[in-house]
Amino acid sequence: MSAREITRGITLWPTDRPDYPLAAVLSYRMSDPYAVRLAFVQGRRETVVYGFARMLLAAGLLDRAGEGDVTVAPHEEVDDYLVLTVTPEHGYPFPLYVQREAVQDFLDRSFGLVPLGREHEHLDVDAAITALLREVSS
C-alpha cells in the first residue's frame, strides 16, 4: 500500500447468519478518485469484487443509498451497524451487516487522501478514455 491508496480490512455478517463472519477489504485509489472497491477474501485470495461510488458509501451512513448492485443503509435498530447489500450478476440480493465505525474510518482516510469535491483533480481523463476504448474494441 502506498500513500496513493488506502485499504481497510472489514468483517461482514450475513443478516440471516450473523454467526458466520466474512472477511473483506475496502480499498480506495487516487487514480480512481470517485470509486471504492469491496473485495471478499478467503485466505489470501480475493473471491468476489464490487466497485461502486465512494459517495454511495458515504451517503449510506445517513440514509439508504444505491439502486444497483450495491446499496448501503443505516441499520434500522442498531446505530453501530450499517446494512450493505450486494447483488451478484445472476443472483439475489445478499444483505450484510458491517460496523459503521469501520466504514467511517475508511471514508475519513479516503477523504484525507482526496477531499470531497476535489476528485476531478486526480482523474486522468485520457487514461480513462483509453481504457474504455480498449474495452469496447476487445
KEKOLVO-288188 format. One record per residue (C-alpha): residue number from 1; x, y, z; chain; residue in one letter. Coordinates in Angstrom, 3 decimals. Layout:
// KEKOLVO-288188
PT    n        px        py        pz  chain  res
PT  NUM         X         Y         Z      A    A
...
// end
This chain:
// KEKOLVO-288188
PT    n        px        py        pz  chain  res
PT    1     0.000     0.000     0.000      A    M
PT    2     1.246     3.470    -0.825      A    S
PT    3     0.212     6.989     0.117      A    A
PT    4    -1.860     6.914    -3.074      A    R
PT    5    -4.019     4.010    -1.900      A    E
PT    6    -5.986     3.170     1.224      A    I
PT    7    -7.137    -0.272     2.305      A    T
PT    8    -9.161    -1.368     5.291      A    R
PT    9    -9.940    -4.916     6.311      A    G
PT   10   -13.521    -5.325     7.477      A    I
PT   11   -15.786    -8.069     8.725      A    T
PT   12   -19.247    -8.544     7.244      A    L
PT   13   -22.008   -10.704     8.667      A    W
PT   14   -24.906   -12.084     6.577      A    P
PT   15   -28.127   -10.710     8.063      A    T
PT   16   -29.613   -14.195     8.070      A    D
PT   17   -26.427   -15.762     9.581      A    R
PT   18   -24.831   -13.192    11.903      A    P
PT   19   -22.820   -16.046    13.444      A    D
PT   20   -20.947   -16.523    10.126      A    Y
PT   21   -18.418   -13.685     9.644      A    P
PT   22   -16.995   -12.945     6.211      A    L
PT   23   -13.654   -11.236     5.594      A    A
PT   24   -13.465    -8.367     3.122      A    A
PT   25   -11.263    -5.434     2.177      A    V
PT   26   -12.336    -1.922     1.242      A    L
PT   27    -9.859    -0.062    -0.952      A    S
PT   28    -9.566     3.384    -2.493      A    Y
PT   29    -7.045     4.636    -5.049      A    R
PT   30    -6.272     8.217    -6.009      A    M
PT   31    -6.090     7.083    -9.637      A    S
PT   32    -9.805     6.173    -9.489      A    D
PT   33   -10.974     9.008    -7.225      A    P
PT   34   -14.730     8.513    -7.434      A    Y
PT   35   -14.773     4.782    -6.680      A    A
PT   36   -14.199     2.338    -3.874      A    V
PT   37   -13.668    -1.369    -4.154      A    R
PT   38   -15.074    -4.080    -1.890      A    L
PT   39   -13.302    -7.431    -2.199      A    A
PT   40   -14.396   -10.533    -0.328      A    F
PT   41   -11.372   -12.583     0.672      A    V
PT   42   -10.790   -16.178     1.587      A    Q
PT   43    -7.328   -16.819     2.915      A    G
PT   44    -5.140   -14.547     0.796      A    R
PT   45    -7.327   -14.726    -2.296      A    R
PT   46    -9.998   -12.289    -3.444      A    E
PT   47   -13.124   -14.218    -4.371      A    T
PT   48   -15.705   -11.586    -5.351      A    V
PT   49   -15.126    -7.879    -6.052      A    V
PT   50   -17.594    -4.990    -6.285      A    Y
PT   51   -16.726    -1.481    -7.417      A    G
PT   52   -19.033     1.412    -6.609      A    F
PT   53   -19.111     5.140    -5.892      A    A
PT   54   -17.361     6.426    -2.795      A    R
PT   55   -20.285     8.824    -2.277      A    M
PT   56   -22.715     5.889    -2.193      A    L
PT   57   -20.825     4.556     0.815      A    L
PT   58   -20.783     7.999     2.447      A    A
PT   59   -24.483     8.647     1.791      A    A
PT   60   -25.337     5.235     3.240      A    G
PT   61   -24.095     6.389     6.644      A    L
PT   62   -27.104     8.722     6.830      A    L
PT   63   -29.851     7.141     4.746      A    D
PT   64   -30.467     4.344     2.271      A    R
PT   65   -28.271     4.858    -0.797      A    A
PT   66   -27.831     2.995    -4.064      A    G
PT   67   -30.072     1.346    -6.608      A    E
PT   68   -27.804    -1.123    -8.397      A    G
PT   69   -25.518    -3.953    -7.372      A    D
PT   70   -24.643    -2.282    -4.067      A    V
PT   71   -26.816    -0.466    -1.548      A    T
PT   72   -25.905     0.869     1.884      A    V
PT   73   -28.250     1.909     4.677      A    A
PT   74   -28.172     2.504     8.409      A    P
PT   75   -29.314    -0.492    10.442      A    H
PT   76   -32.929     0.101    11.463      A    E
PT   77   -32.371    -0.828    15.118      A    E
PT   78   -28.658    -0.731    15.938      A    V
PT   79   -26.830     2.569    15.324      A    D
PT   80   -23.396     0.907    15.361      A    D
PT   81   -24.112    -1.038    12.159      A    Y
PT   82   -24.936    -0.475     8.517      A    L
PT   83   -26.611    -2.874     6.120      A    V
PT   84   -24.582    -3.264     2.951      A    L
PT   85   -26.416    -5.259     0.291      A    T
PT   86   -24.633    -6.719    -2.714      A    V
PT   87   -26.426    -8.321    -5.633      A    T
PT   88   -24.488   -10.782    -7.789      A    P
PT   89   -24.925   -10.536   -11.543      A    E
PT   90   -27.034   -13.703   -11.596      A    H
PT   91   -28.443   -13.895    -8.123      A    G
PT   92   -30.441   -12.431    -5.324      A    Y
PT   93   -29.578    -9.510    -3.043      A    P
PT   94   -27.256   -10.530    -0.215      A    F
PT   95   -27.639    -8.172     2.780      A    P
PT   96   -24.715    -7.940     5.199      A    L
PT   97   -24.056    -6.145     8.460      A    Y
PT   98   -20.917    -4.008     8.707      A    V
PT   99   -19.679    -1.893    11.597      A    Q
PT  100   -20.385     1.784    10.991      A    R
PT  101   -17.094     2.765    12.671      A    E
PT  102   -15.041     0.705    10.184      A    A
PT  103   -16.777     2.336     7.210      A    V
PT  104   -16.471     5.819     8.731      A    Q
PT  105   -12.762     5.301     9.396      A    D
PT  106   -12.196     4.128     5.817      A    F
PT  107   -14.101     7.108     4.402      A    L
PT  108   -12.311     9.596     6.652      A    D
PT  109    -8.972     8.270     5.449      A    R
PT  110   -10.097     8.363     1.795      A    S
PT  111   -11.315    11.969     2.152      A    F
PT  112    -7.955    12.795     3.741      A    G
PT  113    -6.280    11.482     0.605      A    L
PT  114    -8.695    13.104    -1.874      A    V
PT  115   -11.092    15.628    -0.317      A    P
PT  116   -14.739    15.647    -1.329      A    L
PT  117   -15.240    17.820    -4.388      A    G
PT  118   -11.612    17.577    -5.487      A    R
PT  119   -11.816    14.175    -7.162      A    E
PT  120   -11.596    15.748   -10.610      A    H
PT  121    -8.077    16.957    -9.801      A    E
PT  122    -6.916    13.339    -9.624      A    H
PT  123    -8.764    11.932   -12.610      A    L
PT  124    -6.680    11.097   -15.681      A    D
PT  125    -9.325    11.558   -18.391      A    V
PT  126    -7.013    10.441   -21.206      A    D
PT  127    -6.235     7.172   -19.431      A    A
PT  128    -9.935     6.602   -18.696      A    A
PT  129   -10.877     7.110   -22.360      A    I
PT  130    -8.068     4.813   -23.500      A    T
PT  131    -9.218     2.091   -21.097      A    A
PT  132   -12.834     2.492   -22.233      A    L
PT  133   -11.878     2.260   -25.897      A    L
PT  134    -9.761    -0.804   -25.151      A    R
PT  135   -12.810    -2.496   -23.558      A    E
PT  136   -15.091    -1.588   -26.463      A    V
PT  137   -12.670    -2.854   -29.111      A    S
PT  138   -11.992    -6.202   -27.420      A    S
// end
